[in-house]
Amino acid sequence: IKPDQTFRYEFLASHAGTFMYHSHSHARAIEQIDAGLYGMFVIGPQNSQEHLKADREFLMMLSAWNITESGGQAGMAGAHGGGAAAMQYNYFTINGRAYPDAPEWAVKQADVVRLRIANVSNLVHPMHLHGHDFVVLAKDGEPLNIPQTMNTVNVAPGETYDIAFVANNPGAWVFTA
């Protein structure tokens, strides 16, 4: 797609789920991903009976960066190769924001909360929810036959997870790697 032009992608979604996209331009993919050309999309089920009824739903795109001493961006560390030097992450974001600038998500007592997590970085992120256990509902857009209860999920590069929990432990809790 040339600068100042658009292209509308249309495709038949084969099934519901959480997915992510990123640039695949051969010559410029790394540069484009480093500039933020990636994201998530959610395909809802045709039959709402098959879908978890959540009171709150949040998306979390995990990224890792290599920020230079001058504050400039050296690119998303290790996005697509670059050897050992590319793996020297020094800045981590969720939805493009790092702590303490990451937003706080408020939920009410007894809310059913669904989180959709995707990892565009080249690093495994062990995402841990303090104060609650959660149920892993789906991985890479595919529902699990037997949902698994846990409090930490290792989100590898390119993976997506759908998890859910009931907000039954009042307080301010951290969800972090």
N, C-alpha and C positions, 0 to 999 in steps of 0.2 A: 504494500500500500504506500503510495508516494505521499510526501508531505502535503498537508492540506487536503488530502483526499480521504474518503471513507470507503469502507467495504462492509456490507452486511453479511454476516455468516448465518446460514440457516441449516439446521440439521434436525433429524428425527432423534429425539432422546429415547434411547432404548429402555431406560429404567430410571426410577427415582434415585436420588443420592446426592452426596456432597462431592464436588470435583473442583479441580483448580486448573488454571490455564497459565501459560507463559509463552514468550516469544520463541519461535523456532527458526527465525531467519538465519541462514547458514553463516553469513559473514558478520552479522551484528547481534546475534542472540545474546551474548554475554553483556554487551553494552546496553541493550534494550532491557534486559532483566535488571541490570544494575540501576537503570533509570526508573524502574518500577513498573515495567510492562508485565504484570502478572496479577492474578486475583483468583477469587473463588466464585463458583456459581453453584446454585442449589436447584435441583430439579425436584419439584414436588410430586407426590404420588397422584395417579389418576383417581384413586379411590381413597378419600380421606380417612376411611376406617383403618387403613394400613399404616397410618402415620401416628407417631406419639403426639398426644395432645400436650404441648408445653405452654406454660404461662409466659415464659420468657425464653428468647432464643438469641444466641450471640455467635458471631463468626470471629475466629482468631487465625490470622495469617502470620505465621512465624517466619522471621527473616534474620539473617546474620550479616554483619557488615564489617568492613575494614576501613576505619576512619583515620585519615592521616593526622600527624601532629598539628598541622596548620588548621585542622578542622574540616578539610576537604574530604571528599569521598574517594577512596581508592577502589571502590566497587564492592559489590556483594562478595565477600570473601568466599572463594571456592565454589562459586556458582556453577561453573562448568569446567573444572580442571584448573590448571595453573600450577600444579605441583604443591609441595609442602608449604611454600610461601603463601599460597592462596588460602590456606587453612588457618591463618592467624587472625581469627575474628577478635574484634575488640568492642563491638557494639551490637546489641540484640534488640529486636523490636517485635511488638505484636501490633498488627494493623498499622505499621509504619511509625509507631510511637514507642519510646523507651521509658522505663521507670525514671523519674517519678511523673512523667507526662502522660503515662498510659491512663485511659479513662477508668473510672470506677463504675462498676455495673451494680446497681442496686436491685435486689430481689426482696420479695416479701416472704414472711414465714409461711412455710408449706407450699411455696411455688414449686412447680416442676420446671426445671431449667435444662435446656438443651444447648450444648456447645458444639459447634462444628469447627474443627481444628485442621489447618493445612500447613505444611512445612515446605516452603520454597527454597530454604537454605540447603547447604551441603553438610549439615551437622545434625546429629540426633538430639532432639530436645526431650528430656524426661519431664513431661508436664505433670505437676503434682498439685492437687487441690487440698489445701489445709482445712481441717474441720469437718470434712465430709468424705464419704466414699461416693463413687459414681459408677454407672453401668456403661460399658462400651456397647453401643448399639450397632455400629457399622464401621467398616474399615475400607478405605478406597472406594467408597460409593456402594459397597455391597453389605447388606444387612448380615449380622452374625446369626447363625442358627441358634446358638446358645449365648445370649448376652453375658458378659463377664463383669463381675463387680471388682473394682480396684480403686486405688487412690492415686496411682501414678501410671501414665501411659507413655511409652517411648515412641515419639513421633519421628520416624526416619525421613530422610530427604524424599520429597515427592509424595509422601503419604498424607491421607486425610483420615480423620476419625470423627465419628459422631458419638458424643457421650451425653448422659443425662444424670441429674441428681435431684433429690427433693431437698429444698432449703429448710431443713429441720433442726439446724443448730445455729441459733441467733448469734450475730456478731459480724465483724468485718474479717473476712478470710482472704488469704492470698492464693492465687492460682499461678504458679510459676514453674520455671525450669530450674 
